Amino acid sequence: MQAHLFSPAIDYKEQALQHMAAFEWADAFECLKVARDLDPYLADLELLARLCDFAQQEAAPLKSSAQKAVWLWHAANEALQHRGLNEAEVLSLRRILARHLLGNSSRTNEAFSAKDKILPRGVCQLALENWQAAHDDLLNWVTAHADAATPRDWGYFGDSACALKLWNEANLAYARVLFLDPHAVDLLTFRHAQLLIVLQRLELRHEDKTFARALWPFEAWRRRVLNIPVGNAFLLPIVQRQRSLLGSELMLERRQTLQQFMLCLYVDQAKLQERISFNVREEMKGLEPELFKQYLAEIEERRKS
């Protein structure tokens, strides 16, 4: 270990990091090769080399480095889903890209974009664990740009609120993402330990991870980890629109029925039945009869307690 303190390989690793910060991936890779020849045990050399290789493969013909950063960010997310990169590699690349984007942009830049890809500024702050800045930027994003904000963005806002121990805000944000689309949650940044335990238990019980994720909002509510605030009507137009879309399809996939079931559960628990044009409990019973029985059993249990 003492040898590492004086190893010339460290200089080459530092040069590689500087090249990576400037998106000079080929030069960075060459520096890492030299560093590895000098000291093959120096920390993170393989990880950084993998990132350089990935960045060169995924390079897109975009004009600005900011656009390239956004493109790489989303490419890394897709690579994680398809096992092209592991979690540590994605997190490391995000930090490099976040530093570049935040260090080369105006504070007024609320989001960065590349073609159809958007990356809110607050998500970059989150990657660097700048919790307060992430919270402030994401709060502005999901409120001032509600039409552009995705369920995933709400999950990120929940992460920042959770890091700051703003539990009510975190609950509201996580309720939004879980009932809108639990598959949109980014588990690399997810910070609510109890909600994560609920998901892990579901995944142990069900081999189908997609099915387990779809059940997440129900199980989180049933175990009283996630609270549904009475009167919060943000989901109403989505529930109505989703029902119209489902009504036009002959055969529904299980994921579709579960999503609509969760939306109806939210409406029922938020006491919004009078503001919607169909009976949500009848809808729930028709969509998922067994799950509906569990729902009624939990309601009865709460009534008794």
N, C-alpha and C positions, 0 to 999 in steps of 0.2 A: 504493500500500500504506500510505503514511503516513496517508492520510485515514481509513482504517479505525480507527486508534488513537483518534481523537477523534470518530468518527461517532456521532450520537445514535441511529442504527439499532441500535447495540450494546445500548443500554438496553432497547429494545423486544424484541430477541432474548432478553436475559436474562429479561425479564418472561414471554416466551413459554415459556422453559424452566421457569420456576417454575410456570406454569399447567399445563404438561404433567406435571410431577412430582406435581401435585395432581389430575391427570386432568380438568382443565378444558380440554378440547380445543378447544371453540369459541372461548373467550377467547384461548387460545394462538394459534389460527389468525389471529384479528384482529390480534394483536400482530405476527405474522410478516408480514402484509400491509402494515402500516405500516412495518416495518423494510425490507421490499423496496422500497417506494416511496421511502424515504430513501436506501437504498444497495443497489441490485439485485445488487451484486457481493460482498456480505457472505457469508462462508462458511456453507454448510449450510442456507440458508434454504429452498431447494426441498425438500431432504430432510426437514426438520422439518415443512414444510407437508404433504408427502405422508403423514407419520406421523399428523398431526392428522386429516387427511381419512380415512385408513384407520381410525383409532380410532373416529371418529364413525360410520362406516358399519358397523363390526363390534360396536358397543356392544350389550351383552346386558342384559336386565332382572334384574340380580343385585343382592343387597343390599349387600355390602361391597366396598370398593375392592380388597381382596385377591382376591376372587373375579373381579372384573372384570379384574384384572391377569393372572390365570391364563388366563382365557378369551381375552384378547388375545394372550397368548404363543402359545397353540396356534393361534389364527386366523392369526397371522403365519407360523407354520411351514407352514400349509396354503397361504397366499398365495404363499410362496416356491416351493412345488412347482408352482403353477399360474401362475407368473410375474406375480402381482399385486403383489409387492414384490421388490426386488432384495436381494442379500446385505447390502450396506451398510445398507439401510433396516431389515432384520430385526435386524441386530446392534445398531443404534442404539436401536431400540425395546426390545430385550431389556435393554439397560443401564438404560433409564429404568424399566422394569417391575421389574427386579431391585433397583434402589436403593429403590424404593417398598416392595416386599415385605420386604426385609431391614430397612429403616429403621422399619417400622411393625409389627414382630412380635417375639415373644419368642424368645430363643435356643433354647427348647425346641421350637419349631415345626419339625419335621423335614421337613414337606412342606406345600404349599398346595394347595387344591383348589377346583374350581368344577364343579358337577354331576358328570359322569364324568371330568373332566380333573384330572390330578394333576401337580404340579410340585415335585420335591424341592428342598429348600433349597440343597443343594450345587450344583445346576444354576444357581441365581441367583448363587452365589459364582463359579462358572466364568465366567459372562457378564461379571463385573467383574474377571476375572483375579486373584481372590484365591485363588491356587493351593493354599496349605496349608489354608485354611478349606474350600475346595471338596473337597479330598481327604478331609479328616476327616469332613465331612458326608456325602459320597457313600459312603465306606467304611461308615459307620454305616447308611446307607440300604440298600445292597445286601446287607448281612449281617444286620442286625437286622430288616429288612423284606423278606426274600428273596421272599416271595410277591407283594408289590406291585411289586418292582423289575422293570423291563422290560429287554429287550436294549439298548435305547437308553440306559438309565441306566448299564448296564455300560460302554457306549462312553464316556459322560461320565466315569465313574470312571477309565477308561483315559486320557482326556485330561488329567485332573488329575495322575495318576501320571507321565505322560509329561512334563508341564511341570516336575515336581519331579525328573526324571531317575531315577525309581524304575522301572527297566526291567523287572524281573521282574513287578512288579504290573501294569505297563502291558501286558505280553505276555499275562498271564492274563486281564485284562479285555477286551482286544481279541480274544483267542481266543473268549471267550464270545459277544461280540456278533457276530463274523463267522460263527461256525459256527451260532449260533442264528438270526440274521436279518441278513445283511449290508446289507439295504435299510434297516435301522433306524439305521445310522450317521449321525450329524449331521456333515456335512462342514464346516459353519461353525466347529465347535470342534475338529475332528480335528487331532491334533498329531504323529502318527507319520509323518515325512517319507517313509520307505522304503515303508511300506504305501500311502501316498497315491500314490507313483510307480507301484507295482504296478497300482493301480486306473486311473490315467491311461493307462498302456500298454494295459490291457485295453480301455478305451473308445476308444482309437485303432484297435484291431484289430477291434472289433465295433461296428456301427452301433447295435445294440439295447443301450441303456444298462442296461436291466433285466437282460439276459443277462450283460453285462459285470460287473455288480455281483454276480450270483449265482456267477460264477466266481472272485470275489475271494479267498475263503478257500483254495481249491485252489491258486491261483497264488501266494498269499503263502506257503503251506507249501512249494510246489515250489521257490520261489526262496530258501527258508530265511530269510525275513524274519520269519515267525511260527513260534514253537516250540510244539509240542503236548506238554505235560508228561505223562510216563508215570504212570498210576495216578489221574489226576484224573477222577473219575467223575461230575461234575455233569450231564453230558449223557445218561447212561444212561436214566433214566425218560422223557426227551423222545424219544429215538430209538425206544424201544419203543412209546410212545403214537403217535408219528407214523406208524410202520409199520402200526399197527392202523387208523388213519384212512385211510391211502392204500389199504389192502387193501379198503376198502369202496367205493372209487370205480372206475367202469368205465374212464374216460378221464382220464389224469393230464396236467396241464399241465407244460411243460418246467421251469417254476420249481419245481414240487413235486418232480419227480424230482431236480433239482439239489440242492435243500435236503436231501433224504434221503441223497443221495450224499455230501454234505459231512458230515453227521452220522455216517455209517458210516465215513468216512475218519478222523474224529476218534477213534471207538471203536477202530479198527484201530491207529492210531498211538499211542494211549494204552495199548495192550496190555490192552484190556478185553473181548476176545472171549469169554473164559470166563464172563463175568458177564452175557451176553445170550443170548437164546433162539434166535437165528438166525445164520447165517454171513454176516458183514458183507461179505466180499469177493465172495461169490456175489450178494449184494444189489446191490453196486456195479456188478458186471459186467452184471447184468440191467437196471439203471436207465440207465447211461451207458456203453455198451461202449467207445467211442473214448476217453473220458476215463479209463476204467479202464486201458486200455493205457498211457496216459501215466503213470498212477499207478504201475503195475508197473515201467515203465521207470525212473522216478525212484528207486524202492526199490532196483532193481538197481544203478543208478549209485551210490547211497549205500553199498551193500554193497561195491562194488569200491574205493571211495575210503577 
